[in-house]
Amino acid sequence: MQSATGVTHLRYRLTESPELVTLITLIIIFAFFSVAADNFLTMSALSNVLTFASINGVIVLGVATLMISGEFDLSVGATLAVAGYVFVIAINSGVAPLLAAALALAVSMGLGLINGIVVTRTGIPSFITTVGTMLAFRGIARAIGGGNMIAYTGERPALFLILNGAVAPLNEQFQPPANFRASTVWFIGLAAVMTFMLMRTRYGNWVYATGGNPGAARAQGVNVARVKITNFVLCGLLAGFAGVVQFAHRSSIDQLRGEGLELVAVAAAVIGGVRLTGGVGTLPGACLGVLLLSMLEQGLVLMRLPIQVFQATAGAILIISVAVNTYLSHRE
């Protein structure tokens, strides 16, 4: 009897905090690679986990927030590419770097606004809408880039270092040197701000109400359409920011940049406890999800296993996460 009571209590606890399942999984994966992968415990490898997760993590913040409000955006990878092209074309044309970045972010917000208006005004499911705009935005990226890779070859401006420069004083404290970059600071800062917004503000309550029960939210005076449009714009903004931050490191952009990131973002959010039906999930959980995927990829690389193993393992973790969350949500 006591055993059954303990299991029931644990189930309720995990239901209230689904990100705990992700944290437990993350700890297990960390322990496994600590033993199985050479050099995994070096600061070089661990900093790579954070660095590689930071760009995807910025996108996941927007995608997870949108999913909590009950919608999807599968065009974020293409939006990242468009923002990158706008940024480099502007800066190569002599536009000041900060103004070029602002222009890229404005364009990406506009693409998010298009998604939001189409979904709320036509009633077309966001999954279908954003598959269509994903193809359209990718076409825009190809058009403005002429189908070519474009690089910035001038002297690197200070903005590049602020957005994604190496944190040299910290990296040089380790041997071999670590790979901490400014993008991680941006990711952590944005995660903190957006978590506060969702958990401690009226707008955050509107987001959860919109995703959990739109009808009841409308009855309480919540402008559901406006909340969804706002989250689509936010999603586009963060995808564009990720594109600018990524370009600040690589100094080049091609037409396939960001391809597949939309699926990684959705997978990370779901693994982190965000429910596909909306209304449930947290941004810390989504952040743990993207860290889990980044750690998994880094560990498998160090084990010299092919990328297909990562894809298969990530897919299995995604399915297990959905199954666990479904089980927890049907408590009796």
Secondary structure, DSSP 8 states (H G I E B T S, - for coil): -HHHHHHHHHHHHHHH-THHHHHHHHHHHHHHHHHHSTTTTSHHHHHHHHHHHHHHHHHHHHHHHHHHTT---TTHHHHHHHHHHHHHHHHHTT--HHHHHHHHHHHHHHHHHHHHHHHHHH---HHHHHHHHHHHHHHHHHHHHTTS-EE--S---HHHHHHH-B-HHHHTTSSS----BHHHHHHHHHHHHHHHHHHHSHHHHHHHHHHH-HHHHHHTT--HHHHHHHHHHHHHHHHHHHHHHHHHHH-EE-TTTTTTHHHHHHHHHHHTT--TTSS---HHHHHHHHHHHHHHHHHHHHTT--HHHHHHHHHHHHHHHHHHHHHHHT--
